Amino acid sequence: MFVQFLRLEIKSFFRGTSVGINLAMKIFRFIGILSFIAYCIGAAFLAFFYVNKEMEEDAMKIVSRFMILLWVADLILKYLMQQMSTQNIKPFLTLNIPKKTLVNYMLIKTFLSPFSWMNSFFLITFAVICMFKGFGILGSLSWLIALSMLFYLNNFINILFNNKENIAIAVGIVFAIIGGLAYYNIIPLFDYSEKLFYAFYDQPFFTLFAIAIFSGLWWICFNHVKKEFYLDKGLEDKKTIGKTENIAFLNKYGAIGSFINNDIKMMRRNKVTKGIIIGSFMFIFYGLLMFSSDVYKTPYMMMFMGLFVTGGFQFLFGQRVPSFDSSYYPLMMTLNVPYKEYLKAKWWLMNIVTAVSIVVALFYAIISWETYFSFFAAGLYNIGVNSQFTLWSGAFNKTQIDLNSKEKVMGQKNSFNLKSLLLLIPKMLLPMAVFGISKYFFGMTAAVISIAVLGLIGFLFREKIFDTIVKQYKSEKYSTLEAFKSKN
């Protein structure tokens, strides 16, 4: 039956209306997978021979020591990128096929995803090298089997956490706290990792525990999926009662207030936009990287970090204008919608959040007032200059974003082109160069003033700049409409 399911999926791929595009994407994806496999194999050779010859340490122990990082990274990547497909299974629920067969097929199919098996090339290669270089065959095989089971466990954890954002966020916070404690040597996380993973080599019978955990989670996931595996229950489209929300005081600002009102409603109601809000908040803490290296304390890098600390929402939300409106953008263009007010609403919303970020970033004064003033200058530049260049780059954004899709947040893709990349020069390189040079020759005060002046100039000439941006949007209007209407 499993083979029959695979045959049907292959037929559906070649009979699809967009087979040409799908085939091209598959080819590029195949090339990427081959490259990643080569990196994994190369990393296994590097890990063994560098540790054995250069560090003169036990390669198995050192790799086991840092294996916890790979396991956590694998779990995060699968949660963000890997989705369990159910749409192509729905038709079989009306046929005389045992439900347990369908559920098991769906679980097995998750292991066919490249996210599941690509890291196995590192584990297999490393274990084989160890066996050829004098390590115990039984111990190496036990280590390989146990780690493979633990990495495949992430598939089941992903299924259990799917659509449970609060739990996922809580787990992410726990991981971040543990990572911070380990970074500052408060808890010996890597010592625990070495003892745990090396035990599978040193005491092969411990592998039975990994197999038992894998089997137990399979059983739990099987029952979890089976319980929801009904067309009128777990697989139905989720419906919620419509609510009328209105931020009344924004109405007095006319069309701009109405557009801001709509954007706020969108961000409150949708998973994708909620992810942007969370990401924007996390960007505020980007400046804490200064504790990890002196490189980040140079004037250029301080300005670079300041642009992200204060402009996280601007970069995450602004670069997706007008993609967030792609579902009704064609309808909007048939109405008498004032283009300038539409873009100004986005601009004001980005700058309000940027201003709030500048205030929240005040805690960087604990590090030094010089750090905060650097970030304050970056915030002013984001408000006066970058906000407008971000909207400008949106004119070349032709990528649809389906806010009703169940796709993972990271599955929503952005489009990049040469014009958008060229706009990165005034957005990133110009303020870094001006701030760094001014601070080097004239000091901190002159550097902040120079960036503030650039931001003030951009703010004062915003009407002229908006006229240019509106013209660009209008010139790209029909190609944008065509892209948003296309299903491919």
N, C-alpha and C positions, 0 to 999 in steps of 0.2 A: 504493500500500500504506500509506503514511504517513497519508493521508486516512482510509482504512478503520480504522486503529488509533484515530484520534481519534474517529471516529463510534462505535466500540465503547465507548470510555471515557465519552462523553456518555450513551450508553444505560445503562451500569452506574451512573452517578450518579443518573439519574432512576428507575431500577428498584430502588434500594437500599431497605432496610427503614427507614432513618433519613433519607429524602430531605428531610423537613421541617426537621430540625435542620441537615442539610448545607446546604440552601438558605439558611437564616437565617445560618449562619456565612459562606457565600459572599457574601451581601449585605453583611454587616459588613466582610468582608475587602475587597470591592470598594470600599467607601467609604474604607477605610484606604489602599488603593492609590491612589485618586484624590487623596486628601489628600497623600500622599507625592509624587506626580507634580507637584502644584501647588507643593509646597515646593522640588522640584528645579528647576522652571522659574523660580520666584521667586529661588532662590539664584543661578541663572545670570545673571539681570538684575542682581542686587545685586553679584555678583562683578565684572561688567564695568564697570558705571557707577560703582560706589564706587571701584574702583581707578583708573579712567580720570579721573574728575572730582575726587574728594576727595584721592586719593593722588598723582594725576598721574603714574602709572606705566604701563608696558606691561601691560595686563590679561592678555595671553597668557602673558607671562613669570611674572607673579605666580601665576596659577592653576597653571601648570606647576610652579612652585616647591613648592607644597603638594599636588600631585597624588599624591605617594608616600603621603601619609597616607590619602587616599581609597582608594587601591589596597589598602593593607594592611587597612584597616577592612572593605573589601568582601570580601577573602579570609577574614578571621576570621568575618564574619557568615555567609558561605556555608558555612564548615566547621561552624559551630555549628547552623545552622538548616536547611540544604538537604540533603535525602536523595535519593539516586537510587533510585527505586522499581523493584523487580524482580518483586514478587508478581503483578501483573497481566500479566506477560510469560510466566510459566511455562507456562500452557496452550498457548501458540503453539509451544513447543519440540517438541511431539509432532506438529505439522502440517508439511506440506511447504512451509515458508517458509524461504528462505535465512537462515542465522544472521547473516550480515553485515547483512542488512536490519533484523533485530531489534536488533542492537547499535547500528547507526547511528540507529535510531529512539530508542533510550534516550538516546543522546548528544544528539540534537537536542531531545529533550523537556526536557533540563536548561535549555536556552535559553528555554523557554516559561515557566519559573518567574519570578514577579515579582522575585525576588532577582537575576535575571540582567539583566533589561532596564530596570528602573525608573531606574537611574542614567544610562541613555542619554539620558533627557530633559534632564538637566543638560548633558551633552556636546553633544547636538544643538542645544539652545537657545543655548548659549554660542558654538558654532561659527557658527551662523547670524547671531547679533548681530555677531560679529567680521567676517563677510563684508559685512554691511550698513554697518559703520562704518569701512570702508577697509582692512581687513586682506586679504591676498591670498586669492583664492578657492581656488587650488590648495593653498596651504599650510594653510588652514583645513580643507579636506576631508581632506588627508593627516593632519593632527593628529587629526581626528575618527575616521578609520578606524583609525589606529594605536592610539589609546587604547581604542577599542571592542574591538579585538582583544586588547589586554592585559588589559582587565577580564573579557572572556569566557574568557581563559586560566584564571582562578580556578576556573571550573567543572571544568576538567580536573585542576587541582591538587587540588581537593576530592575528586574521584574517586580519584586516586592515593593520597591520604592517608587515605581513608576506612578505618576500622577499624585504622589504624596509629597508635595513641595515642602510642607512644614517639617516633616521628618528629615527630608534631604538637607534642608537648610540647617537644622539642628545638628545633624551628623557632620556637615561641613564645618560648622563652628567648633565642634569637638575636635575635629582633625586639625583645624587652625590653631586651637589652644595647645594641643599636644605637640604640634610642630614648633610652635613658639617656645614651649618649655624645653623641647629637645635642642632647639637652636642655641638657647642660652645655657645649656648643660644643667638644667634643673632636674630633668629626668634622663636617665641613660637609655634612651629609646633604641639606639643602634646596638647597644649591648644586648638588650632583650631580643632584638631582631636576629642577631647572630646566634644566640642560644636556641631560639625557636627553630630557625630554618636549618641550622647546621645539625640539629638533633635528628633530622630526617636522614642525614648521611651517616652520622655517628651511631644512631640507634635505629636501624631500618624498620623495626616493628612500629615506630611512631607513624609510619606512613598509613597504617590502618586507621588511625584517628582522622587523617585527612580524607581518606576514602569514605569513612563513616559520616563525616560532616557533609561531604559532597552528596552522598546518598540521601541523608536527612533533608537537606535543602531542596533536593530534587522532589522529594515526596511532598514537602511543604508547598513548593511552587505548583506542583501538579494539582494539589487540592485547591489552592488559591485560584488558579486559572479555571479549573473545572467548575468551581462554584459560581464564577461569573460568566461562564461560557454559554450564554443564551442571547438570542437575537433581541429579546425584549428586556434584557437586563444588562449584563456586563458589556455587550458589544453594541448596544444601541447608542445613537448619538445623544450626548448629554444635553438636556434641556433645562433651562432655568427660567424662573419667572422674571419677566421684564420689569425693570424698575426705572422710574423717571427720576433722574438726578439733575440738579441744577444749582450752580454756584451763583446765587442771585446778584451779588455785587459786581460780577464781571459783565453783566448785561448792559450796564451804563457806559461801557467802552465800545459799544457798537459792534461792527463786524469783527474787529480784533478780539473783543471779549468773548464773542460767540465761538470763534475758532479755538481760543485758549480753553474755553469750557469743554468743547468737544474732545480736545487732546487730553485733558485731565480725566475725563470720563473713560477714554480709551485706555489710559495707563492704569486706571483703577480696576478695570474689568478683565484685562487680557493677560495671559501667562507670559507672552513674549515681551510686552511692555513692562510687566512687573519685573522680569529679569533684567531689563535695562535700568530700572530704578535701583535694584540691588547692586548691579554692576557699577553704577555711578557712585553709590555710597562706598563701595569697596575701593574705588579709585582714590578716594580721599586719603586712604592709608598708604598710597603708593610711595609717598615720600619717606616712609620708614625704612626704605632700602638704604638710606644713607648710613644706617648702622652697620650694614654688611660690608661696605667697601669705601675707601677714600675716593675712589673714582667718581662716586655720585656727589661728592662734596665740591667738585669743580664748578665754576660759575655756569658753564654751558649745561652741565647735567642738572644743576639746581633749577635752571629755567625750564629744562625739558621736563623734569618731574613736576614743577609748578604748573605747567600747562595741563598735565593730566590730573593733578590733584584737584584743581579748580574747574577743569573743563571736561570731566568724565561724562557727565550727562550730555554735554554739547557734542562730543565726539560719537557717543553711542546712539543718541536720539537724532541729532542734526544730520548725520550722514545718511540717515534712512528717510529723509524728506525727499520726495513725496511718496516713498514706497509704502509707508504705513497707510496711506490713503489709496493704494492701488486698486482696491476692490470697488470703490465708488468714484475714482478719479475721472473715468470717462463721463459719468453722469454729471459730475461737478463742472466739467468743461462745457457741457451743453447749457448750463445755467449762467446767469449773469453774476458770477463770483468775482469779486475784486481781487485780482491776483496779488496786488501789492499788500493788501490787508491780510490775505492768507499767509504770505511769507512773513509779514511783520509779527503776526501772532506766534509763529514758530520762533522768531527771533526774540521776542519778549519772554516767552516761556523759557528758552535756553538761558537767557541772561538772568532771569529771576533765580533759577536754580544755581547758576554760576555765582551769583552774589551770596546766596546762602552757603555755598561751598567755601567761599572766601572766609566767611565768619566762622564756620565749623573748623576750618583749618587753623584757627588761632592757637590750637593746642601745640602746633609746631614751634611756638615761641618757647616752649619748655626746652627744646633742643638749643635754639638760639634765635634771637630776634632777627638776625641776618637771614636765617632760613625762612622765617615767616614773611619778611619783607620781600624776599625773592618770589615766594608763592603769591603774595599780594600783587606784585607787579605782573606776574603771569596772569592772574585773574583779571586785572584791568585790560590786558591785551586780549584775553579771550572775549571780554564783553565788547570792546571797541572794534576789534579787527577779526578775530577768528570766527566769531558768530556769523559774520557776513560771508566770509570765505567758505564756511561750512555749508551755508545755504546755497552758495554759488555752485559748489561741487555737486549738490543735489540735483541740479539741472541735468547732469549727465548720468544720473542713477536710473537705470531702466529695469531694475529687479523687482519683481512682485514679492510682496509679503502677505501671505494669507493668514490673517489674524484668527480665523476659525479653524486653522489646521491643528491637528494633534501632534504635529511634528515637534521634535525637540527644539529647544531654544537655539542651540548651536546649529541645528539643521537649516535655519533660515540663512540664506546666503546673500552676500553683498556683491555688487558688481564693481569692478575696478577697471579704469581705463586711463589712458595717458593724460587726458586733461585733468582728471581728478588727482592724479599723482603730481602733476605740475603745480597744482594749488597747494600741495604740502609745503612748497618752498616758503611762501609768506606765512603759512600757518605754524610751521615748526622751526625751520632753519633761520628765518629772519630774526625772530625775537631772541633765539639762542645766540646768534652772532652779535646782535646789538647789545644785549645784556652782558655777554662775556667780555667784549672789547671795552665797553664803557666801564665795567667794574675793574678791569685790569689797569686801565690808564687813569681813571678819574675817581674810582672808589664806589662804594655801595650806594651812596645817596644819588650819585649821577646815574648809576645803572638803573635804579628804580624810577627815577624821573624820566629817563630816556624811554623806557618801556611805557610808562604812564602817558607820556606825550603821544606816542604812537597810538595807544588805545584811545586817547582823547580826540586825536585827529580822525580816527575811524568813526568814532561816535558822532562827531560834529558833521561829518560829510556822509552820514548814513543815508540820507534821502537820495543823494546823487548815486551812491553805490547801489541802493535798492533799485533805482531806475535801470541801471545796467544789469542787475540780477534778473529783474522782471523780463527785460528784453531777451536774455539768454533762455529763460524758461519758455518764453513764447516761441523762440526759434526752435527749441527742442520739443515743443508740444506734441506734434503729430507722431514723431518717432517714439516718444514716451507712451502715448496712447496706444500705439500699435504693440509696443512691448507689454503693456499692462493687460491688453485684451488677449494676448497669445497665451495659450495653455501650456506651451512648451518652453 
